[in-house]
Amino acid sequence: MPVSPTVSSTAATDLLRGLPPVIDRRTRLLVLGSFPSVASLQAGQYYAHPRNHFWPLLSALWDSDLRALAYPRRLQEVLNRGLGIWDVYAHCRREGSLDSAIRDAGFNDLAGLKWQAPQLEAVAHNGGESARAMRFTQTLGIRVWRLPSTSPANASWSFQRKLAAWREAFLAHGVA
């Protein structure tokens, strides 16, 4: 009898499922990533990789060390300030964490955003892969931003340069 090879949970043949949205009726600005990293999927938390700049950027924008808070408290702070977090893709196949490895991706219900967040003013795409969905988010009739990726793979942008770009979007929608 032949032995079947074991397939790891990060194999390209496994369908990976993303995280639920962090959004409510107060959300004015929604940050859309592409798909959670391996670290984020394992932790069940957005932007869980320790070198990702997402939480440090928010900490700098809000002058509050969000990384020192327990994850549920971080999410509450995000919602209290009118920010939402989600991803463009609901599921995909991917080996590792790089966006360039995403295959067979299926979109989240971006068209339903206005129902979930009636005060939504804008979507901010976190990086290039997320920005590929701009053709969909632009149909929502709200402002769409393309922000530099917070991923550690985006080493060409310094933290300060990312912070300046993110600050502009956050100030424009009253979430800074």
N, C-alpha and C positions, 0 to 999 in steps of 0.2 A: 504494500500500500504506500503510495507517494506521500511525503510529508509536505504540508503547506507551509510556505515561509510566513513568518510573523511580520505583520505590517505595523509599523509604529504609528502613533497618533499624529505625527507630523508628515506622514508620507503623502505624496502628491495625489494618491488615489483616494484618500479619505476626504469626505466632505466635512469641512469645518463650519461651525455655526458661530456667528458673532454674538455680541452682547446686546442686551435690551437698551433702548434709548433712555437717556437721562433728560427728561423734558417734562414741562408741565404748562399750565395755562398762562404762567407769568413769563415764559421764555420769549425773549426778544431777539437774541442772537444765538444761532445754533452752529457749533463747530462740528463739521463733518470730516472725520478721518476716512481712511480707505477701508481697512479691516484690522482688527486687533492683532498685535504681535503675539508670538508664542507665549511670552511672559504674561501678557495681559489675559490671554485665554486661560492659561494655567491658574492665574490669580483670580480670574473672574472680575477684573478691574480695568477700567480704561487707563491707558498710558502707564502701565505697571513697570515697564523696563526702567531700571534706575538711571539710565543715561538719557532718557527721553526728556526733552525740555518743556513738555506741556505743563506739568505742575509747577516747576520753577518759574515759568513765564507768568502763570496766573498769580503765583505768590508775589512776584515783583509788581505786577499790575495792581494788585489789591493790597499791597503792603501787609501781607499776612502769610505766615509760613504754613501753607496748606499741607505740605508733606508731613508736618508734625501732627496733623489731625488723622484720626481713624478714617478709613475710606468712606463709610456712610456719612460722616460729618462733612467731609470734603464735598460730597455730592450735594448735601443740603446747602452748603455755602454757595455752590455753583447755581443751584436753582433759586436761592434767595436773591442772588444778584441779577437774575434774568438771563442766565446763560444755560444753554443746553449742550449735550454731548451725544453724538451718535456716529455711525459710520455709513458710508455709501453702500457697502455690500453687506447683505444679510448672511451670505454663505459663499464659500469658495473652496477650491482645492489649492493648497500651497505647501511647499516644503520650505521650512524656515520662516523668517519674518519679512523678507524683502517684498515690497510691492511688485517688483518685476517678476516675482515667482507666482503671482496670483493667476489662477486658471479657473475656468468654468464658474465665474462669479455670477451671483444673482443679486439684484438690487433690493434694498430696503424700500418700503413704501414712502418714497419721498413726496409723492403727490398728496399723501394724507397728512403732511406736516401742518397745514393750516388748520386742520380739525383738532389736532393734538395741542397746538400752540397758537391760539387765535391772535395773540399779540406779536407773533413772529414778524420781525422787520427785515431780517437778513440771515443769510447762510454764509459761513466762512469755511471754505475748503482748506483743510490742513494738508497741504502738499499737492504734488502734481497728480498722483493717481486719483485722489479724491476729486481734484479739479476736472478730471475727464467727465465727470457727471454734471458739469456746469450746464450742458445743453438741457438737462432735466430741471435743475434747480432754477435756471433762469425763466422757466415757464411758470413759476410760482407767483410771479409779479412782485417780487421783493428784491432787495439789493443782494448781490452775490459778490463775495470777496474771494480772492485766491491768495492765501497766506503761505509763507514759507513753512515747510514741514518741520515739526518739532522732533522728528526722528533723529536718533544718533547717526543714522546714515547720511543725514544732510549736514555734513561737516563744512560745506562751502560757505554757510552763513554763520556768523558769530552769534552768540547769545544776544548781544546788544542790538545787532541788526535785526534779528528775529523779533526782539522785544519792541522795537520801534514800529515794525510793520503790524504786529498784533495790537499794539496800543492804539494805532489809528482806527482800526476796525472796532475795537471795544469802546473807545470814546464816542465814535459816531452813533453808537446805539445805546449809550448810557449804562454800559456794564463794566466800565473801568473804575 
